[in-house]
């Protein structure tokens, strides 16, 4: 069994076990100092409670404070990555999980989280591209003035049909002009 490390009382200089909040020599309350020491964990626990209640922005803010106070506090980076992922802020989720991987490169849970965030970001990007394509298609249909139930032609097909119609009209016009100036008087 290992003994807990001791700290020095800032008031009397006496030795205080790390798990005690009152100095046994001078009876000063050291809980304020303990609070300062455990501040990153306190903010993390508050963020965890907020996240469970669905208050993602508030949880994110607590985690930012936690990671600022202790840059090496792994649980805060992991939870921050999850919060950003739930908020679909993929660049920030990636930053947080990369920092967690730097702190614990062999941790299989952190590696799995990094893989999952990458997968979700890719799926989200594909979904957004599909939605943008559908919106552009609908906008193009509306702009072309097509009625309901008429399937729109593909843009390339529509352009080809316009060019063909223009070519037919030009040929007819040239034929009329040719006949008008006398080129059509010959027998074929």
Order of alpha helices (4+ residues) and beta strands (2+ residues): beta-beta-alpha-alpha-alpha-alpha-alpha-alpha-alpha
